[in-house]
Amino acid sequence: MPNWLKTRFNDLKYFYWIARNWRYLKGDKSSLIIFLIYWILYPIPRLLFGRKRAHRILPTIISILKNKNFIIPLPIDKTNIYWIGIRDVIDFDVFREVCIEDHYNKSLLKPEMTIVDIGAHIGTFTLSARKIIGERGRIIAIEPEIMNFRQLKRNLKLNKINNCLIINVALADHTGEEPFFLHKDSSGHSLIPGDSINKTQIKVKTLDDLLKELNISKVDFLKIDTEGVELEVLKGGKETLCKNPKMKIVIDYSPGQETEIISYLKELNFFPKIFWGLIWI
């Protein structure tokens, strides 16, 4: 199935879920209707001009429609529905990728798991995972960029979630301070310069050091999406990986890094595979 057709099919599934559960959805349904109209119209410039140009053409469309913060439901179940606030087109794309297209494969998650979400952005995966693992599970959500971190915090507060620990720090293979490069897209900030528009100084820690500070030794699921420093994060978590040989891992790697990442994981007796542009264990 072509990608564009698969995307439209996933959109229809979400619309169908909303239609079936409309009576359970609380809050401002008028804004949800406006958002659905936007969602239907948005593919037109994407198809005509491509994703990057569409972002330039429609950078403020959500803010024009609803005060720069749509509150929309996560399609998980109809009881105790979770909501997420999105600020712009980038948040919209991340929501679509993670929550509608199931980019990180929620089927790997089980109740009562301990999850570390590295590169949590505004909480799309964090919220989806929290719904599955339940009250007795635990999530450590790590997001280094301050504006994303604030939106992550808002989204957890929106859903009255208290058992999720959020950390405003960058992870790497050492502890200290590093330049942090800010991208025009909120999902592109990184310790690697790339196509950055600004930079700031930020604290960095290793995963091992952070989990020791939090007194956490058992990890069931590790998700890493750090815009090019995935291998460094793994190296900084060597002790954690060795202590949790049955841990599930999903890595959204940067092109060209997959060989080194797979080689490193094999050295630690993991058996990684590449699937849909991700490294899975």
SESERO-77478 format. One record per residue (C-alpha): x, y, z; residue number from 1. Coordinates in steps of 0.02 Angstrom, whole numbers, plus 32768, in hexadecimal, padded with zeros to 4 digits. Layout:
N
<rec px="X" py="Y" pz="Z" resi="NUM"/>
...
END
This chain:
281
<rec px="8000" py="8000" pz="8000" resi="1"/>
<rec px="8048" py="80AD" pz="7FD2" resi="2"/>
<rec px="8078" py="8118" pz="8068" resi="3"/>
<rec px="7FFB" py="81A2" pz="803D" resi="4"/>
<rec px="7F6D" py="8123" pz="8032" resi="5"/>
<rec px="7FA2" py="80D1" pz="80D5" resi="6"/>
<rec px="7FA2" py="817C" pz="8129" resi="7"/>
<rec px="7EF2" py="81A3" pz="80EA" resi="8"/>
<rec px="7EB8" py="80F7" pz="8127" resi="9"/>
<rec px="7EFE" py="811C" pz="81D4" resi="10"/>
<rec px="7EA6" py="81C4" pz="81D3" resi="11"/>
<rec px="7E01" py="816F" pz="81AD" resi="12"/>
<rec px="7E1C" py="80F6" pz="823E" resi="13"/>
<rec px="7E32" py="818A" pz="82B3" resi="14"/>
<rec px="7D97" py="81E2" pz="8270" resi="15"/>
<rec px="7D36" py="8140" pz="8285" resi="16"/>
<rec px="7D74" py="812F" pz="8339" resi="17"/>
<rec px="7D3B" py="81E1" pz="835F" resi="18"/>
<rec px="7C91" py="81C3" pz="830F" resi="19"/>
<rec px="7C76" py="8124" pz="8373" resi="20"/>
<rec px="7CA9" py="8175" pz="8417" resi="21"/>
<rec px="7C65" py="8224" pz="83FD" resi="22"/>
<rec px="7BED" py="8219" pz="8490" resi="23"/>
<rec px="7C7D" py="81EE" pz="8505" resi="24"/>
<rec px="7CE7" py="8282" pz="84D0" resi="25"/>
<rec px="7CDD" py="8312" pz="8549" resi="26"/>
<rec px="7D18" py="83C5" pz="853A" resi="27"/>
<rec px="7D12" py="843D" pz="84A8" resi="28"/>
<rec px="7CCF" py="83D2" pz="8419" resi="29"/>
<rec px="7CC0" py="846A" pz="83A9" resi="30"/>
<rec px="7D7D" py="847B" pz="83A7" resi="31"/>
<rec px="7D89" py="83C2" pz="837F" resi="32"/>
<rec px="7D18" py="83DB" pz="82E8" resi="33"/>
<rec px="7D86" py="846B" pz="82AC" resi="34"/>
<rec px="7E1F" py="83FD" pz="82C3" resi="35"/>
<rec px="7DD3" py="836F" pz="825D" resi="36"/>
<rec px="7DAC" py="83EB" pz="81D2" resi="37"/>
<rec px="7E60" py="8426" pz="81D7" resi="38"/>
<rec px="7E9D" py="8372" pz="81D2" resi="39"/>
<rec px="7E36" py="8352" pz="8135" resi="40"/>
<rec px="7E78" py="83EF" pz="80DF" resi="41"/>
<rec px="7F2E" py="83E1" pz="8114" resi="42"/>
<rec px="7F5D" py="8352" pz="809B" resi="43"/>
<rec px="7F37" py="83C2" pz="8006" resi="44"/>
<rec px="7FD3" py="8432" pz="8016" resi="45"/>
<rec px="8039" py="839A" pz="804B" resi="46"/>
<rec px="800B" py="833F" pz="7FAB" resi="47"/>
<rec px="8025" py="83DA" pz="7F3F" resi="48"/>
<rec px="80C4" py="8420" pz="7F8D" resi="49"/>
<rec px="810F" py="8397" pz="7FFC" resi="50"/>
<rec px="811F" py="838D" pz="80B9" resi="51"/>
<rec px="81A5" py="8413" pz="80D0" resi="52"/>
<rec px="8151" py="8497" pz="8064" resi="53"/>
<rec px="80A8" py="8470" pz="80B2" resi="54"/>
<rec px="80F4" py="8496" pz="815C" resi="55"/>
<rec px="8130" py="853E" pz="811B" resi="56"/>
<rec px="8089" py="8564" pz="80C9" resi="57"/>
<rec px="8020" py="8535" pz="8161" resi="58"/>
<rec px="808F" py="855B" pz="81F8" resi="59"/>
<rec px="8008" py="85B5" pz="825B" resi="60"/>
<rec px="7F68" py="8561" pz="8224" resi="61"/>
<rec px="7F47" py="850D" pz="82CB" resi="62"/>
<rec px="7F6A" py="85AD" pz="832C" resi="63"/>
<rec px="7EF3" py="860D" pz="82BA" resi="64"/>
<rec px="7E6A" py="858D" pz="82D7" resi="65"/>
<rec px="7E74" py="8571" pz="8393" resi="66"/>
<rec px="7EEE" py="85DA" pz="83F9" resi="67"/>
<rec px="7F84" py="856E" pz="83CA" resi="68"/>
<rec px="7F4E" py="84DC" pz="8435" resi="69"/>
<rec px="7ED5" py="8459" pz="83F4" resi="70"/>
<rec px="7EA0" py="83D9" pz="8475" resi="71"/>
<rec px="7E7E" py="8334" pz="841E" resi="72"/>
<rec px="7E5B" py="8282" pz="845A" resi="73"/>
<rec px="7ED5" py="81F2" pz="844F" resi="74"/>
<rec px="7E86" py="815B" pz="83F6" resi="75"/>
<rec px="7EA6" py="80D9" pz="847C" resi="76"/>
<rec px="7DFE" py="80AB" pz="84C8" resi="77"/>
<rec px="7D59" py="80FD" pz="84F1" resi="78"/>
<rec px="7D67" py="80FA" pz="85AF" resi="79"/>
<rec px="7DCC" py="817D" pz="860A" resi="80"/>
<rec px="7E03" py="81CA" pz="8566" resi="81"/>
<rec px="7EAC" py="8220" pz="8561" resi="82"/>
<rec px="7EC0" py="82C8" pz="850C" resi="83"/>
<rec px="7F58" py="8320" pz="84C4" resi="84"/>
<rec px="7F76" py="83D6" pz="849D" resi="85"/>
<rec px="7FCF" py="83FA" pz="83F9" resi="86"/>
<rec px="8019" py="84A4" pz="83CF" resi="87"/>
<rec px="8041" py="84A1" pz="8317" resi="88"/>
<rec px="8057" py="843A" pz="8279" resi="89"/>
<rec px="80F0" py="83E1" pz="82BE" resi="90"/>
<rec px="8092" py="83A5" pz="8358" resi="91"/>
<rec px="8007" py="836E" pz="82E4" resi="92"/>
<rec px="807F" py="8304" pz="827C" resi="93"/>
<rec px="80CC" py="82B7" pz="8319" resi="94"/>
<rec px="8020" py="828F" pz="835E" resi="95"/>
<rec px="7FEF" py="8241" pz="82BA" resi="96"/>
<rec px="808E" py="81D9" pz="82AF" resi="97"/>
<rec px="808F" py="819A" pz="8362" resi="98"/>
<rec px="7FD7" py="818C" pz="838E" resi="99"/>
<rec px="7F83" py="8169" pz="82E8" resi="100"/>
<rec px="800A" py="810A" pz="8288" resi="101"/>
<rec px="804B" py="80B7" pz="8329" resi="102"/>
<rec px="8100" py="80DD" pz="82FD" resi="103"/>
<rec px="8147" py="808E" pz="839B" resi="104"/>
<rec px="80D6" py="7FF4" pz="839D" resi="105"/>
<rec px="806C" py="7FFD" pz="843B" resi="106"/>
<rec px="804E" py="7F41" pz="8431" resi="107"/>
<rec px="80F8" py="7F2A" pz="8486" resi="108"/>
<rec px="80B7" py="7F7F" pz="8523" resi="109"/>
<rec px="806A" py="7F21" pz="85B5" resi="110"/>
<rec px="8014" py="7F56" pz="8657" resi="111"/>
<rec px="8086" py="7F86" pz="86E8" resi="112"/>
<rec px="8121" py="7FA0" pz="867B" resi="113"/>
<rec px="81A9" py="801D" pz="86A5" resi="114"/>
<rec px="81C9" py="8087" pz="8609" resi="115"/>
<rec px="8250" py="8105" pz="85E1" resi="116"/>
<rec px="821C" py="817D" pz="8556" resi="117"/>
<rec px="82B8" py="81D7" pz="8518" resi="118"/>
<rec px="828A" py="8267" pz="84A7" resi="119"/>
<rec px="81D8" py="8277" pz="84E8" resi="120"/>
<rec px="81AF" py="8317" pz="8486" resi="121"/>
<rec px="80FF" py="834C" pz="84BE" resi="122"/>
<rec px="80CD" py="82A2" pz="8503" resi="123"/>
<rec px="8078" py="8248" pz="8472" resi="124"/>
<rec px="80CD" py="81A1" pz="8498" resi="125"/>
<rec px="80D2" py="81C3" pz="8553" resi="126"/>
<rec px="8015" py="81D5" pz="855C" resi="127"/>
<rec px="7FF4" py="8140" pz="84EA" resi="128"/>
<rec px="8067" py="80D4" pz="8553" resi="129"/>
<rec px="8020" py="8112" pz="85F8" resi="130"/>
<rec px="7F72" py="80DD" pz="85C1" resi="131"/>
<rec px="7FAF" py="802B" pz="85A4" resi="132"/>
<rec px="8020" py="8011" pz="863C" resi="133"/>
<rec px="7F9F" py="8059" pz="86B3" resi="134"/>
<rec px="7FAB" py="80A0" pz="8762" resi="135"/>
<rec px="8027" py="801C" pz="879D" resi="136"/>
<rec px="809F" py="803A" pz="870D" resi="137"/>
<rec px="8123" py="80C0" pz="8709" resi="138"/>
<rec px="8164" py="8136" pz="8682" resi="139"/>
<rec px="81FF" py="81A2" pz="8683" resi="140"/>
<rec px="81E8" py="8221" pz="85F6" resi="141"/>
<rec px="8286" py="8280" pz="85C5" resi="142"/>
<rec px="827E" py="831D" pz="8559" resi="143"/>
<rec px="830E" py="839B" pz="854F" resi="144"/>
<rec px="82BE" py="842E" pz="84F3" resi="145"/>
<rec px="8263" py="84A2" pz="856B" resi="146"/>
<rec px="81CB" py="84D0" pz="8500" resi="147"/>
<rec px="81A9" py="841A" pz="84D6" resi="148"/>
<rec px="81C3" py="83EF" pz="858D" resi="149"/>
<rec px="8141" py="8470" pz="85C3" resi="150"/>
<rec px="80C3" py="842B" pz="8546" resi="151"/>
<rec px="80E8" py="837B" pz="8584" resi="152"/>
<rec px="80C5" py="83B7" pz="8634" resi="153"/>
<rec px="8022" py="840A" pz="85FD" resi="154"/>
<rec px="7FE8" py="836B" pz="85A6" resi="155"/>
<rec px="8006" py="8301" pz="8640" resi="156"/>
<rec px="7FAA" py="8380" pz="86AC" resi="157"/>
<rec px="7F1B" py="8382" pz="862D" resi="158"/>
<rec px="7F02" py="82C8" pz="864D" resi="159"/>
<rec px="7F22" py="82D3" pz="8709" resi="160"/>
<rec px="7FB5" py="825B" pz="86FD" resi="161"/>
<rec px="8024" py="825E" pz="8796" resi="162"/>
<rec px="8089" py="81BE" pz="878B" resi="163"/>
<rec px="80F2" py="81F4" pz="86F7" resi="164"/>
<rec px="819D" py="823C" pz="871E" resi="165"/>
<rec px="81D4" py="82C1" pz="86A1" resi="166"/>
<rec px="828A" py="82F7" pz="8695" resi="167"/>
<rec px="82CB" py="8392" pz="8639" resi="168"/>
<rec px="8378" py="8355" pz="8605" resi="169"/>
<rec px="83D3" py="8312" pz="856D" resi="170"/>
<rec px="841C" py="8263" pz="8570" resi="171"/>
<rec px="84C5" py="8238" pz="8525" resi="172"/>
<rec px="855E" py="81CB" pz="8548" resi="173"/>
<rec px="85A1" py="8240" pz="85D0" resi="174"/>
<rec px="8568" py="82B7" pz="8658" resi="175"/>
<rec px="8588" py="8372" pz="864D" resi="176"/>
<rec px="8551" py="8402" pz="85DD" resi="177"/>
<rec px="8545" py="840C" pz="8520" resi="178"/>
<rec px="8505" py="8484" pz="849A" resi="179"/>
<rec px="8452" py="8459" pz="846C" resi="180"/>
<rec px="841D" py="8487" pz="83BC" resi="181"/>
<rec px="836D" py="84C6" pz="83A0" resi="182"/>
<rec px="8314" py="849A" pz="82FF" resi="183"/>
<rec px="8286" py="84F9" pz="82AD" resi="184"/>
<rec px="821D" py="845C" pz="82C5" resi="185"/>
<rec px="81FA" py="8432" pz="837B" resi="186"/>
<rec px="821D" py="837A" pz="835A" resi="187"/>
<rec px="82CC" py="839B" pz="8313" resi="188"/>
<rec px="832E" py="83E2" pz="83A7" resi="189"/>
<rec px="83D1" py="8385" pz="83C4" resi="190"/>
<rec px="8481" py="837F" pz="840C" resi="191"/>
<rec px="84B8" py="8377" pz="8355" resi="192"/>
<rec px="84BA" py="841E" pz="82F4" resi="193"/>
<rec px="8460" py="83E6" pz="8256" resi="194"/>
<rec px="83EA" py="8468" pz="820C" resi="195"/>
<rec px="83DF" py="84CC" pz="82AE" resi="196"/>
<rec px="83A7" py="8581" pz="82C0" resi="197"/>
<rec px="83E9" py="85A2" pz="836F" resi="198"/>
<rec px="8441" py="854E" pz="8400" resi="199"/>
<rec px="8448" py="854F" pz="84BD" resi="200"/>
<rec px="84A7" py="84F6" pz="8547" resi="201"/>
<rec px="8455" py="8461" pz="8598" resi="202"/>
<rec px="847C" py="83E0" pz="861E" resi="203"/>
<rec px="849E" py="8330" pz="85DF" resi="204"/>
<rec px="849F" py="828E" pz="8641" resi="205"/>
<rec px="84B3" py="81D7" pz="861D" resi="206"/>
<rec px="841C" py="8166" pz="862B" resi="207"/>
<rec px="847A" py="8100" pz="86AD" resi="208"/>
<rec px="849D" py="8199" pz="871A" resi="209"/>
<rec px="83EB" py="81D9" pz="870C" resi="210"/>
<rec px="839B" py="8133" pz="873C" resi="211"/>
<rec px="8412" py="8121" pz="87CE" resi="212"/>
<rec px="83DD" py="81CD" pz="880D" resi="213"/>
<rec px="8328" py="8195" pz="87FF" resi="214"/>
<rec px="834D" py="80ED" pz="8851" resi="215"/>
<rec px="8309" py="808D" pz="87BC" resi="216"/>
<rec px="835F" py="7FED" pz="8786" resi="217"/>
<rec px="82D5" py="7F8D" pz="872B" resi="218"/>
<rec px="82A0" py="7FCB" pz="867F" resi="219"/>
<rec px="8226" py="7F6A" pz="8612" resi="220"/>
<rec px="821B" py="7FDB" pz="857A" resi="221"/>
<rec px="8293" py="805C" pz="8534" resi="222"/>
<rec px="8263" py="80D4" pz="84A8" resi="223"/>
<rec px="82EC" py="8143" pz="845E" resi="224"/>
<rec px="82D0" py="81D0" pz="83E2" resi="225"/>
<rec px="835A" py="8250" pz="83F9" resi="226"/>
<rec px="837C" py="8298" pz="834C" resi="227"/>
<rec px="8425" py="824A" pz="8329" resi="228"/>
<rec px="846E" py="821F" pz="83D4" resi="229"/>
<rec px="8418" py="8177" pz="83EA" resi="230"/>
<rec px="84BD" py="8117" pz="83F0" resi="231"/>
<rec px="8503" py="818E" pz="8474" resi="232"/>
<rec px="8466" py="8175" pz="84DD" resi="233"/>
<rec px="847C" py="80B8" pz="84D3" resi="234"/>
<rec px="8533" py="80C5" pz="8504" resi="235"/>
<rec px="8501" py="812F" pz="8599" resi="236"/>
<rec px="8484" py="80A8" pz="85CA" resi="237"/>
<rec px="84F6" py="8011" pz="85BD" resi="238"/>
<rec px="84DF" py="7FDE" pz="8672" resi="239"/>
<rec px="8422" py="7FEF" pz="8664" resi="240"/>
<rec px="8420" py="7F85" pz="85C5" resi="241"/>
<rec px="848A" py="7EFD" pz="8615" resi="242"/>
<rec px="841C" py="7EF7" pz="86B0" resi="243"/>
<rec px="837E" py="7EE5" pz="8647" resi="244"/>
<rec px="83A1" py="7E61" pz="85C2" resi="245"/>
<rec px="82E6" py="7E46" pz="85A0" resi="246"/>
<rec px="82C1" py="7EFE" pz="8588" resi="247"/>
<rec px="8260" py="7F30" pz="84EC" resi="248"/>
<rec px="82B5" py="7FBB" pz="848A" resi="249"/>
<rec px="8279" py="802A" pz="83FB" resi="250"/>
<rec px="82F5" py="80A2" pz="83AA" resi="251"/>
<rec px="82C9" py="8125" pz="8329" resi="252"/>
<rec px="8379" py="8130" pz="82E1" resi="253"/>
<rec px="83C3" py="81B1" pz="826D" resi="254"/>
<rec px="83F3" py="8172" pz="81BE" resi="255"/>
<rec px="84A3" py="812D" pz="81B8" resi="256"/>
<rec px="84AB" py="8100" pz="8270" resi="257"/>
<rec px="8450" py="805A" pz="826A" resi="258"/>
<rec px="84EC" py="7FEF" pz="824E" resi="259"/>
<rec px="8547" py="8035" pz="82E7" resi="260"/>
<rec px="84AD" py="802B" pz="8354" resi="261"/>
<rec px="8488" py="7F77" pz="8325" resi="262"/>
<rec px="853E" py="7F45" pz="833E" resi="263"/>
<rec px="8542" py="7F95" pz="83EB" resi="264"/>
<rec px="84A1" py="7F40" pz="8420" resi="265"/>
<rec px="84E0" py="7E97" pz="83E4" resi="266"/>
<rec px="857B" py="7EAE" pz="844F" resi="267"/>
<rec px="8505" py="7EB9" pz="84E4" resi="268"/>
<rec px="84AD" py="7E17" pz="84AE" resi="269"/>
<rec px="8411" py="7E68" pz="8466" resi="270"/>
<rec px="83C8" py="7E33" pz="83BF" resi="271"/>
<rec px="838D" py="7ED0" pz="8365" resi="272"/>
<rec px="832B" py="7ED6" pz="82C3" resi="273"/>
<rec px="82FF" py="7F64" pz="824E" resi="274"/>
<rec px="8247" py="7F7A" pz="822B" resi="275"/>
<rec px="81ED" py="8010" pz="81DD" resi="276"/>
<rec px="8284" py="8081" pz="81F7" resi="277"/>
<rec px="8297" py="8052" pz="82AE" resi="278"/>
<rec px="830B" py="7FDF" pz="830E" resi="279"/>
<rec px="82A7" py="7F63" pz="8377" resi="280"/>
<rec px="82D6" py="7EED" pz="8400" resi="281"/>
END
